[in-house]
Amino acid sequence: MSFRPFAVALAVLLLTAPAASDVKSRIAALAPSGLVLVLDEDGNELIAQNADEPFVPASVAKIVTAWLAMEVLGGDYRFETSFYLDDDRVLYVRGGGDPFLVSEELALLAPQLLAETGTEPFRGIVLDASYYPAALRIPGIEVTDEAYDALNAALAANFNTIAAVRDGDTVRSAEEQTPITPLAISEFRARGPNGRGRISLTQEDPSVGVRYAGELIAAFIERAGGSVDGEITTGAVPAGLEPVHVHRQSRDLTEILRLMLIGSNNYMANQVFLEVGASRLGPPVSLDKSLKVAREMLADLGIADEIQLVEGSGISRDNRFTAHGLAAVLDRFAPHAELLTESRRGSRYKTGTFSGVRTLTGYARTTDHGDARFVISLKEGGGQLRFELLEMLERGL
């Protein structure tokens, strides 16, 4: 009997899969200035390279926000948008900070609303976004037309952005499910690219985004067989008026977080982060409330100095983490690891990217150590290098 095929296979394996003792030196050679921390399921350090250096987390900060939300709100939590009707059939809409009030959700909402109110024309729509302070600003959000810089708001549709196609002065929706509205046309004419693109609603006047949400609600009411004859304005729900319909988001928080993490959506992350503070400390929303709740919960883990947040998405460079601090959060978030993107070998991970910052963190599916928590932060090298390091962990540990 010949053992040559087995010997050849073994030789190939030894050539392609680094031995566990070789992983550290391979990482040091490829990324000598990189931060790499790997802990097994019992918290034992498998690799610790530059692991005591604070780093800018970029979007891996969303894992901390997801953990906070699961702890405070719970996976079954659903955001709500409330509707009121006065004696003149003026419809009032009070936003509740729903991070996923997209066109598909409005298509579900409108028939439910008309079932409660009837199809007689509404004499106007008044939009109440007072759940969020008008002066709310998230650190790291800049005044640009980029979708990732969209303002957070109590009432906003499609992440406070417009996806459209412009050909000169002609503007049409870039999404089959989204009607084009007068505000969308004027905004995209003023700031959108020629051709297809997605822009944030103007930041100079935050009420524009609220009114755009109102226009979309009106458009979906009309699609559902109703109509709006009056103006769409902003204002407060009159005292004593009871809701005629409360729309509960069709996706629970677990699904919202999965979409937020996989899509790395900054707007969604900070909507969720803001709800954490309001839920624990009471409305209205404030960034200070959410930061206070986050600090208290991180202090309970003994890592308040190791996870320093200024907002919940990672868009600010003033967020600062340590690898051990993030690993402690990963330990608590482990039951929800399936919400993260999966690698070909079964690892779960979240990326973060800034100019000069490439981060990667999650749970590496290893041969001998189970799902090892890992943190990678690179200042040099392309974004692909962090995935090469993850593959080394998967194959060599």
Steps between C-alpha positions, in 0.01 A plus 500: 500500500636840403473801732629744241164679441464556874858626523443741213177630657676546833783689336254732326318559827822589678593740225165678484390506865739669742558318827352663807846595623562677172195725496649768724813533291300507177281782634805691628664470159195612301375771737776593748324820610154344505293440811388139533336339801356147502335337802367148523154420633635498857666841464855371466725708273604315188653803327565848638692735270495872584181414685527775763492787250169693480359513148228669296234230453317647198193288425586213734351738761163381369552174689502695827179677398341168406594351839361801687176481302452129561557550872276807541230458234499125436491313171119515476486880523322680216515870416167680471355787297171646628213656303230736629192649335320816609136597436595673174670182370845648530742211542778537757806275482730468801837344424649250741851477358437196279836429331344290224201703384570415137269501200409134546396576858288796391328272248396279793408794720266691268226234456501434875456872566209531255334196656489697825407843361303432182581627152340843523766757403731629770493880526871523562790326672689639798832338581618489861873422535531634856615164641848611382633848589521732201862582583614136513838449335702179494880536528666395177203582276617766256305740283524311172265346247627150580239249615720396794477858631119501518353676804330292766136590560189383683317476168692423183450271202755288317779589745444872432635455148375522141594251229430648159615534140556848357522590133540877493191638676311172471506290817343159550514249781783248488288252695189334359346488847551872574276769345674820397376805692533877449758532777701209364507665157608840631765352732647278231498778242692721739756251632475165327745373239411480135394139465420255778589567863388520862528818704414604853223751559628853553651566842454878497131450578429170683125546444554422129560135583191491719287654225642253248383216725158666502492519122580131475232412755250700293611324181450158656161604640399584142634167373286327763182675384495808722591861431642813663339828394677741735854609572780297657649697790693448821361554848392335825223252561225685693480417869236243583476355149513120510669294227275340242777270383841400633722338243744250645805439282460165322860408587594437860821636650691179431437539128564875512840434659586231246429740215686781677810288564519335158427826316711704745234770491602802709152654504343178631771454762449842655120472487534181704762655729274797572207270581712323763528822701137602462379153598709486816475866609176612338411721202584720326809361331840650574852394415607569859243252632628224274861571587412493871329161467793366296755615759302342782469167322865498397595586859308194617736295281800689638589648161365856515850636432564251221192566287467876455204589280390840375228355273368160398602434140879542498489792256689723747875467531463606864375154595786310667514131592751259643518147364430346840201729549349401166574133572299532822202630301544219248477253787158640596384531139596140412138367518419738213805427284277374218399862435847564359631423151628144460832405340545199274642306794218591735653794689275795585640849458444876474723739308586863557663733249635854512789663322799349681280264704407141415332301775354151517351326801276210591524127552760296309396140432821315591597134488624452855353792696138524391364845425781726617428869560732715294577870448711628210588866441738608223638843412698375203422259218186463295167387629559149370788444742265478799318212329829326428577522871156358584561209266829430679310484827240268353753261347777516756336498841 
